[in-house]
Amino acid sequence: MDRAQSRVFLVDITIPYDESLVRSETEKKRKYLDNSLTRSRGYRHVAREIIPIVISANGLIPVSVAHHLRRLGFRGNSLAAKMQKVVLLDSARIVRRFLSLSP
C-alpha cells in the first residue's frame, strides 16, 4: 500500500505452462476485478490496481511484466532476470527429483 498516494497494489504471481501464458494473465485480471469491486466499501478513496506477474515454467516472460514492474517502482530488467532465474532453477530441481525416483 502506498499511503502517500492512496494506492493499493494487489500482486499475483503465477507460473503456468508456456501455452497458457496470456490466458493466465487475463484470468488473473478478471478474477481480481470481481473481488476488488466487492471489497471497495472500506477503501472508497483508495485506488486499487491488480498487477499479474506471469512467468512460464520454462522462463518465458511476456512483455507486460516489464510494464507491471515499472508500475511497482522497479527500474531496469534485473528483477525480471532474477525471477526468471528462480523459475528455471526450481523447474530444474523438480525434474531432477522426478528423475531420481526409483521405479
C-alpha positions in Angstrom: 0.0 0.0 0.0 1.3 3.4 -1.0 -0.2 5.7 1.7 1.2 8.9 0.3 -0.7 8.4 -3.0 -3.6 6.4 -1.5 -3.0 3.3 -3.7 -3.1 -0.4 -3.1 -1.4 -2.9 -5.4 -2.5 -6.5 -5.5 0.3 -8.5 -7.0 -0.4 -12.1 -8.1 2.5 -14.2 -9.3 1.7 -17.3 -11.4 3.9 -19.8 -13.2 1.8 -21.6 -15.9 2.9 -23.8 -18.8 4.1 -21.9 -21.9 0.8 -22.5 -23.9 -1.3 -20.6 -21.3 0.8 -17.6 -20.7 -1.6 -14.9 -22.0 -4.7 -16.7 -20.8 -3.3 -16.9 -17.2 -2.7 -13.1 -17.1 -6.2 -12.4 -18.4 -7.8 -14.8 -15.9 -5.9 -13.1 -13.0 -7.1 -9.7 -14.0 -10.7 -10.9 -14.4 -10.7 -12.8 -11.1 -9.4 -9.9 -9.0 -11.6 -7.3 -10.8 -14.7 -9.1 -9.4 -13.0 -9.4 -6.0 -11.9 -5.7 -5.9 -15.4 -4.5 -6.6 -16.9 -6.4 -3.7 -14.2 -5.2 -1.3 -14.4 -1.5 -2.1 -16.6 -0.5 0.9 -13.7 0.1 3.3 -11.4 1.7 0.7 -13.6 4.3 -1.1 -10.9 6.9 -1.5 -8.0 4.4 -2.3 -7.1 3.5 -5.8 -6.7 -0.3 -6.3 -4.7 -1.9 -9.0 -4.3 -5.6 -9.9 -0.8 -6.5 -11.1 -0.5 -10.0 -12.5 3.1 -11.2 -12.8 3.2 -14.2 -15.2 6.4 -16.2 -15.9 6.1 -19.6 -17.7 7.6 -22.7 -16.3 10.3 -22.5 -19.0 11.3 -19.0 -18.1 9.3 -17.1 -20.8 8.2 -13.6 -19.7 5.5 -11.7 -21.5 6.2 -8.1 -22.5 3.7 -6.9 -19.9 5.8 -8.0 -17.0 8.3 -5.1 -17.6 5.4 -2.7 -17.6 4.0 -4.1 -14.4 7.3 -4.0 -12.6 7.7 -0.3 -13.6 4.2 0.4 -12.1 5.5 -1.1 -8.9 8.6 1.2 -9.0 11.3 -1.2 -10.1 13.6 0.1 -12.8 15.6 -2.0 -15.3 15.4 -5.7 -16.1 17.4 -7.0 -13.2 14.4 -8.1 -11.1 12.7 -9.8 -14.1 16.0 -11.7 -14.8 16.2 -12.8 -11.2 12.6 -14.0 -11.2 13.3 -15.9 -14.5 16.4 -17.5 -12.9 14.5 -18.6 -9.9 11.7 -20.2 -12.0 14.3 -22.0 -14.2 16.3 -23.3 -11.2 13.1 -24.5 -9.5 11.9 -26.2 -12.7 15.3 -28.0 -13.0 15.0 -29.1 -9.3 11.6 -30.6 -9.9 12.9 -32.5 -13.0 15.9 -33.8 -11.0 13.7 -35.0 -8.2 11.4 -36.8 -10.7 14.3 -38.4 -12.5 15.9 -39.6 -9.3 12.9 -41.6 -8.2 13.4 -45.3 -8.5 10.7 -47.4 -10.2 
